[in-house]
Amino acid sequence: METVFRWDQAKARSNLRRHGVTFEEAASVFRDTLSVTIGDPLHSAEEDRFVTIGRSSRNRTLVVVHLDIRDAIRIISARLAARRERREYEEGTP
């Protein structure tokens, strides 16, 4: 079964302006077999948020904040990984 991705269009435009990452590219991170997903308890008061770091279809290491809802992944934000995050991802130690 193929994963369905959802997002708010206004938020997607804002994210592109702010971080230079489209949500379409962010969705490609979930095809990275080496991607790592962790819970985000600090930002999960109202809903369980997760952070995934992985390599995108454009060969960029991204950090993607998302929700796992019943039938889809809802992307909240995406940005380029910081140097430390890239290193941890490459070493397999996030």
PyMOL Python script that loads the backbone (N, CA, C, O; Angstrom):
from pymol import cmd

cmd.read_pdbstr("""\
ATOM      1  N   MET A   1       0.839  -1.186   0.000  1.00  0.00           N
ATOM      2  CA  MET A   1       0.000   0.000   0.000  1.00  0.00           C
ATOM      3  C   MET A   1       0.885   1.251   0.000  1.00  0.00           C
ATOM      4  O   MET A   1       1.808   1.365   0.806  1.00  0.00           O
ATOM      5  N   GLU A   2       0.604   2.158  -0.882  1.00  0.00           N
ATOM      6  CA  GLU A   2       1.395   3.379  -1.007  1.00  0.00           C
ATOM      7  C   GLU A   2       1.014   4.378   0.082  1.00  0.00           C
ATOM      8  O   GLU A   2      -0.161   4.553   0.405  1.00  0.00           O
ATOM      9  N   THR A   3       2.030   5.027   0.636  1.00  0.00           N
ATOM     10  CA  THR A   3       1.793   6.022   1.676  1.00  0.00           C
ATOM     11  C   THR A   3       1.175   7.275   1.073  1.00  0.00           C
ATOM     12  O   THR A   3       1.599   7.742   0.016  1.00  0.00           O
ATOM     13  N   VAL A   4       0.174   7.811   1.752  1.00  0.00           N
ATOM     14  CA  VAL A   4      -0.485   9.048   1.337  1.00  0.00           C
ATOM     15  C   VAL A   4       0.082  10.182   2.183  1.00  0.00           C
ATOM     16  O   VAL A   4       0.239  10.044   3.396  1.00  0.00           O
ATOM     17  N   PHE A   5       0.384  11.295   1.538  1.00  0.00           N
ATOM     18  CA  PHE A   5       0.891  12.474   2.239  1.00  0.00           C
ATOM     19  C   PHE A   5      -0.119  13.597   2.116  1.00  0.00           C
ATOM     20  O   PHE A   5      -0.744  13.782   1.072  1.00  0.00           O
ATOM     21  N   ARG A   6      -0.268  14.337   3.193  1.00  0.00           N
ATOM     22  CA  ARG A   6      -1.170  15.492   3.208  1.00  0.00           C
ATOM     23  C   ARG A   6      -0.436  16.664   3.828  1.00  0.00           C
ATOM     24  O   ARG A   6       0.505  16.496   4.604  1.00  0.00           O
ATOM     25  N   TRP A   7      -0.895  17.872   3.464  1.00  0.00           N
ATOM     26  CA  TRP A   7      -0.368  19.086   4.078  1.00  0.00           C
ATOM     27  C   TRP A   7      -1.256  20.252   3.745  1.00  0.00           C
ATOM     28  O   TRP A   7      -2.073  20.198   2.826  1.00  0.00           O
ATOM     29  N   ASP A   8      -1.085  21.299   4.501  1.00  0.00           N
ATOM     30  CA  ASP A   8      -1.793  22.554   4.275  1.00  0.00           C
ATOM     31  C   ASP A   8      -1.039  23.321   3.187  1.00  0.00           C
ATOM     32  O   ASP A   8       0.168  23.532   3.298  1.00  0.00           O
ATOM     33  N   GLN A   9      -1.753  23.738   2.135  1.00  0.00           N
ATOM     34  CA  GLN A   9      -1.104  24.414   1.004  1.00  0.00           C
ATOM     35  C   GLN A   9      -0.450  25.736   1.405  1.00  0.00           C
ATOM     36  O   GLN A   9       0.646  26.049   0.940  1.00  0.00           O
ATOM     37  N   ALA A  10      -1.113  26.513   2.261  1.00  0.00           N
ATOM     38  CA  ALA A  10      -0.530  27.789   2.702  1.00  0.00           C
ATOM     39  C   ALA A  10       0.744  27.536   3.495  1.00  0.00           C
ATOM     40  O   ALA A  10       1.725  28.263   3.338  1.00  0.00           O
ATOM     41  N   LYS A  11       0.741  26.518   4.340  1.00  0.00           N
ATOM     42  CA  LYS A  11       1.923  26.167   5.124  1.00  0.00           C
ATOM     43  C   LYS A  11       3.042  25.684   4.208  1.00  0.00           C
ATOM     44  O   LYS A  11       4.213  25.969   4.458  1.00  0.00           O
ATOM     45  N   ALA A  12       2.694  24.964   3.161  1.00  0.00           N
ATOM     46  CA  ALA A  12       3.692  24.483   2.204  1.00  0.00           C
ATOM     47  C   ALA A  12       4.378  25.651   1.500  1.00  0.00           C
ATOM     48  O   ALA A  12       5.595  25.639   1.317  1.00  0.00           O
ATOM     49  N   ARG A  13       3.599  26.661   1.104  1.00  0.00           N
ATOM     50  CA  ARG A  13       4.187  27.844   0.459  1.00  0.00           C
ATOM     51  C   ARG A  13       5.090  28.594   1.431  1.00  0.00           C
ATOM     52  O   ARG A  13       6.183  29.025   1.065  1.00  0.00           O
ATOM     53  N   SER A  14       4.633  28.747   2.659  1.00  0.00           N
ATOM     54  CA  SER A  14       5.419  29.420   3.693  1.00  0.00           C
ATOM     55  C   SER A  14       6.722  28.665   3.961  1.00  0.00           C
ATOM     56  O   SER A  14       7.780  29.277   4.110  1.00  0.00           O
ATOM     57  N   ASN A  15       6.639  27.348   4.022  1.00  0.00           N
ATOM     58  CA  ASN A  15       7.829  26.534   4.274  1.00  0.00           C
ATOM     59  C   ASN A  15       8.845  26.682   3.143  1.00  0.00           C
ATOM     60  O   ASN A  15      10.047  26.764   3.394  1.00  0.00           O
ATOM     61  N   LEU A  16       8.363  26.718   1.896  1.00  0.00           N
ATOM     62  CA  LEU A  16       9.259  26.886   0.750  1.00  0.00           C
ATOM     63  C   LEU A  16       9.976  28.226   0.826  1.00  0.00           C
ATOM     64  O   LEU A  16      11.183  28.299   0.600  1.00  0.00           O
ATOM     65  N   ARG A  17       9.239  29.284   1.142  1.00  0.00           N
ATOM     66  CA  ARG A  17       9.868  30.611   1.270  1.00  0.00           C
ATOM     67  C   ARG A  17      10.880  30.641   2.409  1.00  0.00           C
ATOM     68  O   ARG A  17      11.970  31.195   2.262  1.00  0.00           O
ATOM     69  N   ARG A  18      10.528  30.056   3.519  1.00  0.00           N
ATOM     70  CA  ARG A  18      11.364  30.143   4.724  1.00  0.00           C
ATOM     71  C   ARG A  18      12.568  29.196   4.684  1.00  0.00           C
ATOM     72  O   ARG A  18      13.669  29.569   5.092  1.00  0.00           O
ATOM     73  N   HIS A  19      12.354  27.970   4.191  1.00  0.00           N
ATOM     74  CA  HIS A  19      13.401  26.951   4.284  1.00  0.00           C
ATOM     75  C   HIS A  19      13.923  26.448   2.937  1.00  0.00           C
ATOM     76  O   HIS A  19      14.906  25.708   2.891  1.00  0.00           O
ATOM     77  N   GLY A  20      13.268  26.848   1.836  1.00  0.00           N
ATOM     78  CA  GLY A  20      13.724  26.393   0.525  1.00  0.00           C
ATOM     79  C   GLY A  20      13.475  24.913   0.263  1.00  0.00           C
ATOM     80  O   GLY A  20      14.184  24.290  -0.527  1.00  0.00           O
ATOM     81  N   VAL A  21      12.462  24.349   0.931  1.00  0.00           N
ATOM     82  CA  VAL A  21      12.143  22.927   0.783  1.00  0.00           C
ATOM     83  C   VAL A  21      10.655  22.792   0.480  1.00  0.00           C
ATOM     84  O   VAL A  21       9.817  23.303   1.222  1.00  0.00           O
ATOM     85  N   THR A  22      10.332  22.104  -0.609  1.00  0.00           N
ATOM     86  CA  THR A  22       8.925  21.832  -0.903  1.00  0.00           C
ATOM     87  C   THR A  22       8.467  20.626  -0.086  1.00  0.00           C
ATOM     88  O   THR A  22       9.276  19.786   0.306  1.00  0.00           O
ATOM     89  N   PHE A  23       7.183  20.552   0.161  1.00  0.00           N
ATOM     90  CA  PHE A  23       6.661  19.392   0.877  1.00  0.00           C
ATOM     91  C   PHE A  23       6.695  18.148  -0.016  1.00  0.00           C
ATOM     92  O   PHE A  23       6.739  17.030   0.497  1.00  0.00           O
ATOM     93  N   GLU A  24       6.675  18.319  -1.325  1.00  0.00           N
ATOM     94  CA  GLU A  24       6.834  17.174  -2.224  1.00  0.00           C
ATOM     95  C   GLU A  24       8.213  16.545  -2.019  1.00  0.00           C
ATOM     96  O   GLU A  24       8.343  15.324  -1.933  1.00  0.00           O
ATOM     97  N   GLU A  25       9.247  17.403  -1.942  1.00  0.00           N
ATOM     98  CA  GLU A  25      10.590  16.879  -1.672  1.00  0.00           C
ATOM     99  C   GLU A  25      10.638  16.250  -0.284  1.00  0.00           C
ATOM    100  O   GLU A  25      11.228  15.184  -0.104  1.00  0.00           O
ATOM    101  N   ALA A  26      10.021  16.906   0.695  1.00  0.00           N
ATOM    102  CA  ALA A  26      10.009  16.370   2.063  1.00  0.00           C
ATOM    103  C   ALA A  26       9.399  14.971   2.095  1.00  0.00           C
ATOM    104  O   ALA A  26       9.889  14.102   2.816  1.00  0.00           O
ATOM    105  N   ALA A  27       8.351  14.746   1.331  1.00  0.00           N
ATOM    106  CA  ALA A  27       7.702  13.431   1.307  1.00  0.00           C
ATOM    107  C   ALA A  27       8.653  12.346   0.803  1.00  0.00           C
ATOM    108  O   ALA A  27       8.525  11.184   1.187  1.00  0.00           O
ATOM    109  N   SER A  28       9.598  12.716  -0.046  1.00  0.00           N
ATOM    110  CA  SER A  28      10.527  11.722  -0.592  1.00  0.00           C
ATOM    111  C   SER A  28      11.464  11.154   0.470  1.00  0.00           C
ATOM    112  O   SER A  28      12.030  10.078   0.275  1.00  0.00           O
ATOM    113  N   VAL A  29      11.637  11.851   1.581  1.00  0.00           N
ATOM    114  CA  VAL A  29      12.491  11.374   2.675  1.00  0.00           C
ATOM    115  C   VAL A  29      11.987  10.031   3.209  1.00  0.00           C
ATOM    116  O   VAL A  29      12.777   9.211   3.676  1.00  0.00           O
ATOM    117  N   PHE A  30      10.684   9.810   3.141  1.00  0.00           N
ATOM    118  CA  PHE A  30      10.108   8.590   3.692  1.00  0.00           C
ATOM    119  C   PHE A  30      10.409   7.362   2.835  1.00  0.00           C
ATOM    120  O   PHE A  30      10.124   6.239   3.250  1.00  0.00           O
ATOM    121  N   ARG A  31      10.981   7.561   1.644  1.00  0.00           N
ATOM    122  CA  ARG A  31      11.434   6.439   0.814  1.00  0.00           C
ATOM    123  C   ARG A  31      12.882   6.060   1.117  1.00  0.00           C
ATOM    124  O   ARG A  31      13.372   5.041   0.630  1.00  0.00           O
ATOM    125  N   ASP A  32      13.566   6.873   1.915  1.00  0.00           N
ATOM    126  CA  ASP A  32      14.953   6.603   2.296  1.00  0.00           C
ATOM    127  C   ASP A  32      14.956   5.467   3.316  1.00  0.00           C
ATOM    128  O   ASP A  32      14.456   5.633   4.429  1.00  0.00           O
ATOM    129  N   THR A  33      15.509   4.330   2.949  1.00  0.00           N
ATOM    130  CA  THR A  33      15.510   3.180   3.858  1.00  0.00           C
ATOM    131  C   THR A  33      16.378   3.406   5.088  1.00  0.00           C
ATOM    132  O   THR A  33      16.274   2.657   6.059  1.00  0.00           O
ATOM    133  N   LEU A  34      17.229   4.423   5.064  1.00  0.00           N
ATOM    134  CA  LEU A  34      18.075   4.735   6.220  1.00  0.00           C
ATOM    135  C   LEU A  34      17.525   5.894   7.046  1.00  0.00           C
ATOM    136  O   LEU A  34      18.166   6.330   8.003  1.00  0.00           O
ATOM    137  N   SER A  35      16.346   6.397   6.686  1.00  0.00           N
ATOM    138  CA  SER A  35      15.770   7.504   7.457  1.00  0.00           C
ATOM    139  C   SER A  35      15.492   7.049   8.886  1.00  0.00           C
ATOM    140  O   SER A  35      15.273   5.867   9.153  1.00  0.00           O
ATOM    141  N   VAL A  36      15.507   8.020   9.795  1.00  0.00           N
ATOM    142  CA  VAL A  36      15.278   7.741  11.214  1.00  0.00           C
ATOM    143  C   VAL A  36      14.130   8.618  11.687  1.00  0.00           C
ATOM    144  O   VAL A  36      14.108   9.821  11.426  1.00  0.00           O
ATOM    145  N   THR A  37      13.174   8.009  12.384  1.00  0.00           N
ATOM    146  CA  THR A  37      12.022   8.735  12.918  1.00  0.00           C
ATOM    147  C   THR A  37      12.023   8.612  14.432  1.00  0.00           C
ATOM    148  O   THR A  37      12.170   7.521  14.984  1.00  0.00           O
ATOM    149  N   ILE A  38      11.853   9.761  15.101  1.00  0.00           N
ATOM    150  CA  ILE A  38      11.753   9.769  16.561  1.00  0.00           C
ATOM    151  C   ILE A  38      10.528  10.582  16.964  1.00  0.00           C
ATOM    152  O   ILE A  38      10.061  11.435  16.210  1.00  0.00           O
ATOM    153  N   GLY A  39      10.022  10.312  18.142  1.00  0.00           N
ATOM    154  CA  GLY A  39       8.913  11.092  18.675  1.00  0.00           C
ATOM    155  C   GLY A  39       9.383  12.484  19.059  1.00  0.00           C
ATOM    156  O   GLY A  39      10.570  12.702  19.302  1.00  0.00           O
ATOM    157  N   ASP A  40       8.455  13.420  19.114  1.00  0.00           N
ATOM    158  CA  ASP A  40       8.751  14.807  19.484  1.00  0.00           C
ATOM    159  C   ASP A  40       7.863  15.198  20.663  1.00  0.00           C
ATOM    160  O   ASP A  40       6.915  15.964  20.491  1.00  0.00           O
ATOM    161  N   PRO A  41       8.159  14.678  21.864  1.00  0.00           N
ATOM    162  CA  PRO A  41       7.268  14.912  23.010  1.00  0.00           C
ATOM    163  C   PRO A  41       7.139  16.380  23.410  1.00  0.00           C
ATOM    164  O   PRO A  41       6.117  16.771  23.973  1.00  0.00           O
ATOM    165  N   LEU A  42       8.146  17.195  23.132  1.00  0.00           N
ATOM    166  CA  LEU A  42       8.072  18.613  23.496  1.00  0.00           C
ATOM    167  C   LEU A  42       7.003  19.361  22.715  1.00  0.00           C
ATOM    168  O   LEU A  42       6.480  20.372  23.184  1.00  0.00           O
ATOM    169  N   HIS A  43       6.677  18.867  21.521  1.00  0.00           N
ATOM    170  CA  HIS A  43       5.686  19.533  20.671  1.00  0.00           C
ATOM    171  C   HIS A  43       4.452  18.659  20.447  1.00  0.00           C
ATOM    172  O   HIS A  43       3.749  18.813  19.448  1.00  0.00           O
ATOM    173  N   SER A  44       4.196  17.752  21.372  1.00  0.00           N
ATOM    174  CA  SER A  44       3.101  16.798  21.201  1.00  0.00           C
ATOM    175  C   SER A  44       1.991  16.955  22.232  1.00  0.00           C
ATOM    176  O   SER A  44       1.334  15.973  22.580  1.00  0.00           O
ATOM    177  N   ALA A  45       1.772  18.155  22.720  1.00  0.00           N
ATOM    178  CA  ALA A  45       0.738  18.361  23.739  1.00  0.00           C
ATOM    179  C   ALA A  45      -0.654  18.034  23.201  1.00  0.00           C
ATOM    180  O   ALA A  45      -1.445  17.379  23.880  1.00  0.00           O
ATOM    181  N   GLU A  46      -0.953  18.488  21.987  1.00  0.00           N
ATOM    182  CA  GLU A  46      -2.284  18.279  21.413  1.00  0.00           C
ATOM    183  C   GLU A  46      -2.360  17.055  20.508  1.00  0.00           C
ATOM    184  O   GLU A  46      -3.428  16.460  20.361  1.00  0.00           O
ATOM    185  N   GLU A  47      -1.247  16.678  19.905  1.00  0.00           N
ATOM    186  CA  GLU A  47      -1.209  15.550  18.980  1.00  0.00           C
ATOM    187  C   GLU A  47       0.215  15.001  18.954  1.00  0.00           C
ATOM    188  O   GLU A  47       1.167  15.734  19.219  1.00  0.00           O
ATOM    189  N   ASP A  48       0.363  13.731  18.640  1.00  0.00           N
ATOM    190  CA  ASP A  48       1.680  13.095  18.626  1.00  0.00           C
ATOM    191  C   ASP A  48       2.437  13.483  17.361  1.00  0.00           C
ATOM    192  O   ASP A  48       2.090  13.072  16.254  1.00  0.00           O
ATOM    193  N   ARG A  49       3.480  14.288  17.556  1.00  0.00           N
ATOM    194  CA  ARG A  49       4.320  14.697  16.430  1.00  0.00           C
ATOM    195  C   ARG A  49       5.574  13.839  16.380  1.00  0.00           C
ATOM    196  O   ARG A  49       6.037  13.304  17.388  1.00  0.00           O
ATOM    197  N   PHE A  50       6.102  13.730  15.178  1.00  0.00           N
ATOM    198  CA  PHE A  50       7.316  12.960  14.945  1.00  0.00           C
ATOM    199  C   PHE A  50       8.278  13.788  14.105  1.00  0.00           C
ATOM    200  O   PHE A  50       7.874  14.700  13.384  1.00  0.00           O
ATOM    201  N   VAL A  51       9.560  13.450  14.213  1.00  0.00           N
ATOM    202  CA  VAL A  51      10.603  14.084  13.418  1.00  0.00           C
ATOM    203  C   VAL A  51      11.327  12.974  12.669  1.00  0.00           C
ATOM    204  O   VAL A  51      11.783  11.999  13.266  1.00  0.00           O
ATOM    205  N   THR A  52      11.426  13.135  11.360  1.00  0.00           N
ATOM    206  CA  THR A  52      12.154  12.172  10.537  1.00  0.00           C
ATOM    207  C   THR A  52      13.304  12.895   9.861  1.00  0.00           C
ATOM    208  O   THR A  52      13.132  13.982   9.310  1.00  0.00           O
ATOM    209  N   ILE A  53      14.477  12.283   9.909  1.00  0.00           N
ATOM    210  CA  ILE A  53      15.635  12.817   9.193  1.00  0.00           C
ATOM    211  C   ILE A  53      16.041  11.781   8.153  1.00  0.00           C
ATOM    212  O   ILE A  53      16.143  10.590   8.445  1.00  0.00           O
ATOM    213  N   GLY A  54      16.268  12.259   6.936  1.00  0.00           N
ATOM    214  CA  GLY A  54      16.643  11.339   5.872  1.00  0.00           C
ATOM    215  C   GLY A  54      17.047  12.083   4.617  1.00  0.00           C
ATOM    216  O   GLY A  54      16.999  13.312   4.551  1.00  0.00           O
ATOM    217  N   ARG A  55      17.448  11.308   3.625  1.00  0.00           N
ATOM    218  CA  ARG A  55      17.916  11.853   2.354  1.00  0.00           C
ATOM    219  C   ARG A  55      16.738  11.976   1.403  1.00  0.00           C
ATOM    220  O   ARG A  55      15.945  11.047   1.253  1.00  0.00           O
ATOM    221  N   SER A  56      16.631  13.143   0.759  1.00  0.00           N
ATOM    222  CA  SER A  56      15.512  13.406  -0.149  1.00  0.00           C
ATOM    223  C   SER A  56      15.836  12.957  -1.572  1.00  0.00           C
ATOM    224  O   SER A  56      16.949  12.518  -1.862  1.00  0.00           O
ATOM    225  N   SER A  57      14.858  13.075  -2.437  1.00  0.00           N
ATOM    226  CA  SER A  57      15.036  12.745  -3.853  1.00  0.00           C
ATOM    227  C   SER A  57      16.026  13.685  -4.530  1.00  0.00           C
ATOM    228  O   SER A  57      16.540  13.377  -5.605  1.00  0.00           O
ATOM    229  N   ARG A  58      16.295  14.825  -3.906  1.00  0.00           N
ATOM    230  CA  ARG A  58      17.289  15.777  -4.433  1.00  0.00           C
ATOM    231  C   ARG A  58      18.643  15.584  -3.757  1.00  0.00           C
ATOM    232  O   ARG A  58      19.533  16.427  -3.876  1.00  0.00           O
ATOM    233  N   ASN A  59      18.790  14.459  -3.043  1.00  0.00           N
ATOM    234  CA  ASN A  59      20.031  14.104  -2.360  1.00  0.00           C
ATOM    235  C   ASN A  59      20.427  15.120  -1.291  1.00  0.00           C
ATOM    236  O   ASN A  59      21.610  15.376  -1.064  1.00  0.00           O
ATOM    237  N   ARG A  60      19.418  15.691  -0.643  1.00  0.00           N
ATOM    238  CA  ARG A  60      19.661  16.615   0.466  1.00  0.00           C
ATOM    239  C   ARG A  60      19.159  15.950   1.744  1.00  0.00           C
ATOM    240  O   ARG A  60      18.138  15.263   1.738  1.00  0.00           O
ATOM    241  N   THR A  61      19.886  16.160   2.834  1.00  0.00           N
ATOM    242  CA  THR A  61      19.453  15.614   4.117  1.00  0.00           C
ATOM    243  C   THR A  61      18.474  16.596   4.738  1.00  0.00           C
ATOM    244  O   THR A  61      18.814  17.752   4.993  1.00  0.00           O
ATOM    245  N   LEU A  62      17.246  16.124   4.981  1.00  0.00           N
ATOM    246  CA  LEU A  62      16.174  16.972   5.488  1.00  0.00           C
ATOM    247  C   LEU A  62      15.693  16.498   6.851  1.00  0.00           C
ATOM    248  O   LEU A  62      15.803  15.324   7.203  1.00  0.00           O
ATOM    249  N   VAL A  63      15.156  17.454   7.606  1.00  0.00           N
ATOM    250  CA  VAL A  63      14.453  17.181   8.854  1.00  0.00           C
ATOM    251  C   VAL A  63      12.988  17.502   8.590  1.00  0.00           C
ATOM    252  O   VAL A  63      12.648  18.631   8.236  1.00  0.00           O
ATOM    253  N   VAL A  64      12.124  16.509   8.763  1.00  0.00           N
ATOM    254  CA  VAL A  64      10.702  16.655   8.461  1.00  0.00           C
ATOM    255  C   VAL A  64       9.893  16.423   9.738  1.00  0.00           C
ATOM    256  O   VAL A  64      10.013  15.379  10.378  1.00  0.00           O
ATOM    257  N   VAL A  65       9.070  17.406  10.099  1.00  0.00           N
ATOM    258  CA  VAL A  65       8.160  17.275  11.237  1.00  0.00           C
ATOM    259  C   VAL A  65       6.807  16.866  10.673  1.00  0.00           C
ATOM    260  O   VAL A  65       6.326  17.452   9.703  1.00  0.00           O
ATOM    261  N   HIS A  66       6.195  15.852  11.288  1.00  0.00           N
ATOM    262  CA  HIS A  66       4.951  15.324  10.724  1.00  0.00           C
ATOM    263  C   HIS A  66       4.095  14.657  11.785  1.00  0.00           C
ATOM    264  O   HIS A  66       4.532  14.391  12.904  1.00  0.00           O
ATOM    265  N   LEU A  67       2.860  14.400  11.385  1.00  0.00           N
ATOM    266  CA  LEU A  67       1.910  13.622  12.174  1.00  0.00           C
ATOM    267  C   LEU A  67       1.637  12.333  11.419  1.00  0.00           C
ATOM    268  O   LEU A  67       1.579  12.332  10.189  1.00  0.00           O
ATOM    269  N   ASP A  68       1.471  11.250  12.139  1.00  0.00           N
ATOM    270  CA  ASP A  68       1.010  10.006  11.525  1.00  0.00           C
ATOM    271  C   ASP A  68      -0.464   9.890  11.872  1.00  0.00           C
ATOM    272  O   ASP A  68      -0.826   9.590  13.009  1.00  0.00           O
ATOM    273  N   ILE A  69      -1.308  10.130  10.877  1.00  0.00           N
ATOM    274  CA  ILE A  69      -2.743  10.013  11.101  1.00  0.00           C
ATOM    275  C   ILE A  69      -3.237   8.731  10.446  1.00  0.00           C
ATOM    276  O   ILE A  69      -2.490   8.075   9.720  1.00  0.00           O
ATOM    277  N   ARG A  70      -4.465   8.379  10.694  1.00  0.00           N
ATOM    278  CA  ARG A  70      -4.995   7.069  10.273  1.00  0.00           C
ATOM    279  C   ARG A  70      -4.528   6.604   8.905  1.00  0.00           C
ATOM    280  O   ARG A  70      -3.937   5.531   8.778  1.00  0.00           O
ATOM    281  N   ASP A  71      -4.783   7.385   7.910  1.00  0.00           N
ATOM    282  CA  ASP A  71      -4.541   6.928   6.547  1.00  0.00           C
ATOM    283  C   ASP A  71      -3.466   7.720   5.816  1.00  0.00           C
ATOM    284  O   ASP A  71      -3.335   7.601   4.598  1.00  0.00           O
ATOM    285  N   ALA A  72      -2.688   8.533   6.546  1.00  0.00           N
ATOM    286  CA  ALA A  72      -1.723   9.389   5.856  1.00  0.00           C
ATOM    287  C   ALA A  72      -0.664   9.927   6.812  1.00  0.00           C
ATOM    288  O   ALA A  72      -0.777   9.825   8.034  1.00  0.00           O
ATOM    289  N   ILE A  73       0.360  10.498   6.209  1.00  0.00           N
ATOM    290  CA  ILE A  73       1.355  11.273   6.946  1.00  0.00           C
ATOM    291  C   ILE A  73       1.075  12.733   6.623  1.00  0.00           C
ATOM    292  O   ILE A  73       1.045  13.121   5.455  1.00  0.00           O
ATOM    293  N   ARG A  74       0.871  13.537   7.653  1.00  0.00           N
ATOM    294  CA  ARG A  74       0.617  14.968   7.466  1.00  0.00           C
ATOM    295  C   ARG A  74       1.905  15.719   7.765  1.00  0.00           C
ATOM    296  O   ARG A  74       2.378  15.722   8.901  1.00  0.00           O
ATOM    297  N   ILE A  75       2.470  16.354   6.745  1.00  0.00           N
ATOM    298  CA  ILE A  75       3.722  17.092   6.894  1.00  0.00           C
ATOM    299  C   ILE A  75       3.420  18.466   7.475  1.00  0.00           C
ATOM    300  O   ILE A  75       2.560  19.194   6.979  1.00  0.00           O
ATOM    301  N   ILE A  76       4.147  18.804   8.536  1.00  0.00           N
ATOM    302  CA  ILE A  76       3.980  20.080   9.231  1.00  0.00           C
ATOM    303  C   ILE A  76       5.048  21.076   8.782  1.00  0.00           C
ATOM    304  O   ILE A  76       4.743  22.238   8.512  1.00  0.00           O
ATOM    305  N   SER A  77       6.308  20.618   8.702  1.00  0.00           N
ATOM    306  CA  SER A  77       7.401  21.485   8.253  1.00  0.00           C
ATOM    307  C   SER A  77       8.564  20.624   7.783  1.00  0.00           C
ATOM    308  O   SER A  77       8.646  19.436   8.094  1.00  0.00           O
ATOM    309  N   ALA A  78       9.457  21.247   7.029  1.00  0.00           N
ATOM    310  CA  ALA A  78      10.650  20.560   6.535  1.00  0.00           C
ATOM    311  C   ALA A  78      11.742  21.591   6.309  1.00  0.00           C
ATOM    312  O   ALA A  78      11.489  22.707   5.854  1.00  0.00           O
ATOM    313  N   ARG A  79      12.957  21.191   6.639  1.00  0.00           N
ATOM    314  CA  ARG A  79      14.097  22.088   6.470  1.00  0.00           C
ATOM    315  C   ARG A  79      15.338  21.261   6.197  1.00  0.00           C
ATOM    316  O   ARG A  79      15.361  20.049   6.408  1.00  0.00           O
ATOM    317  N   LEU A  80      16.379  21.949   5.718  1.00  0.00           N
ATOM    318  CA  LEU A  80      17.665  21.287   5.566  1.00  0.00           C
ATOM    319  C   LEU A  80      18.204  20.937   6.943  1.00  0.00           C
ATOM    320  O   LEU A  80      18.054  21.709   7.890  1.00  0.00           O
ATOM    321  N   ALA A  81      18.827  19.783   7.053  1.00  0.00           N
ATOM    322  CA  ALA A  81      19.426  19.382   8.321  1.00  0.00           C
ATOM    323  C   ALA A  81      20.630  20.272   8.613  1.00  0.00           C
ATOM    324  O   ALA A  81      21.377  20.644   7.707  1.00  0.00           O
ATOM    325  N   ALA A  82      20.807  20.604   9.876  1.00  0.00           N
ATOM    326  CA  ALA A  82      21.991  21.346  10.319  1.00  0.00           C
ATOM    327  C   ALA A  82      23.210  20.423  10.218  1.00  0.00           C
ATOM    328  O   ALA A  82      23.063  19.205  10.114  1.00  0.00           O
ATOM    329  N   ARG A  83      24.387  20.994  10.247  1.00  0.00           N
ATOM    330  CA  ARG A  83      25.626  20.225  10.112  1.00  0.00           C
ATOM    331  C   ARG A  83      25.665  19.057  11.110  1.00  0.00           C
ATOM    332  O   ARG A  83      25.981  17.928  10.735  1.00  0.00           O
ATOM    333  N   ARG A  84      25.344  19.333  12.373  1.00  0.00           N
ATOM    334  CA  ARG A  84      25.366  18.288  13.406  1.00  0.00           C
ATOM    335  C   ARG A  84      24.355  17.191  13.080  1.00  0.00           C
ATOM    336  O   ARG A  84      24.651  16.007  13.238  1.00  0.00           O
ATOM    337  N   GLU A  85      23.165  17.579  12.625  1.00  0.00           N
ATOM    338  CA  GLU A  85      22.129  16.600  12.281  1.00  0.00           C
ATOM    339  C   GLU A  85      22.555  15.742  11.089  1.00  0.00           C
ATOM    340  O   GLU A  85      22.313  14.535  11.070  1.00  0.00           O
ATOM    341  N   ARG A  86      23.189  16.368  10.094  1.00  0.00           N
ATOM    342  CA  ARG A  86      23.687  15.617   8.928  1.00  0.00           C
ATOM    343  C   ARG A  86      24.725  14.592   9.368  1.00  0.00           C
ATOM    344  O   ARG A  86      24.690  13.437   8.942  1.00  0.00           O
ATOM    345  N   ARG A  87      25.646  15.022  10.222  1.00  0.00           N
ATOM    346  CA  ARG A  87      26.698  14.128  10.704  1.00  0.00           C
ATOM    347  C   ARG A  87      26.093  12.950  11.468  1.00  0.00           C
ATOM    348  O   ARG A  87      26.477  11.800  11.255  1.00  0.00           O
ATOM    349  N   GLU A  88      25.148  13.243  12.355  1.00  0.00           N
ATOM    350  CA  GLU A  88      24.502  12.171  13.123  1.00  0.00           C
ATOM    351  C   GLU A  88      23.768  11.195  12.201  1.00  0.00           C
ATOM    352  O   GLU A  88      23.820   9.982  12.405  1.00  0.00           O
ATOM    353  N   TYR A  89      23.089  11.728  11.193  1.00  0.00           N
ATOM    354  CA  TYR A  89      22.388  10.873  10.234  1.00  0.00           C
ATOM    355  C   TYR A  89      23.394   9.985   9.497  1.00  0.00           C
ATOM    356  O   TYR A  89      23.191   8.777   9.372  1.00  0.00           O
ATOM    357  N   GLU A  90      24.475  10.593   9.011  1.00  0.00           N
ATOM    358  CA  GLU A  90      25.471   9.843   8.248  1.00  0.00           C
ATOM    359  C   GLU A  90      26.174   8.795   9.100  1.00  0.00           C
ATOM    360  O   GLU A  90      26.575   7.746   8.595  1.00  0.00           O
ATOM    361  N   GLU A  91      26.323   9.078  10.396  1.00  0.00           N
ATOM    362  CA  GLU A  91      26.958   8.118  11.305  1.00  0.00           C
ATOM    363  C   GLU A  91      25.945   7.134  11.891  1.00  0.00           C
ATOM    364  O   GLU A  91      26.317   6.175  12.567  1.00  0.00           O
ATOM    365  N   GLY A  92      24.668   7.383  11.624  1.00  0.00           N
ATOM    366  CA  GLY A  92      23.622   6.513  12.146  1.00  0.00           C
ATOM    367  C   GLY A  92      23.388   6.665  13.632  1.00  0.00           C
ATOM    368  O   GLY A  92      23.040   5.702  14.316  1.00  0.00           O
ATOM    369  N   THR A  93      23.586   7.907  14.148  1.00  0.00           N
ATOM    370  CA  THR A  93      23.456   8.130  15.599  1.00  0.00           C
ATOM    371  C   THR A  93      22.563   9.305  15.964  1.00  0.00           C
ATOM    372  O   THR A  93      22.918  10.064  16.866  1.00  0.00           O
ATOM    373  N   PRO A  94      21.405   9.498  15.301  1.00  0.00           N
ATOM    374  CA  PRO A  94      20.569  10.646  15.702  1.00  0.00           C
ATOM    375  C   PRO A  94      19.889  10.420  17.035  1.00  0.00           C
ATOM    376  O   PRO A  94      19.155  11.288  17.509  1.00  0.00           O
TER     377      PRO A  94
END
""", "prot")
cmd.dss("prot")
cmd.show_as("cartoon", "prot")
cmd.util.cbc("prot")
cmd.orient("prot")
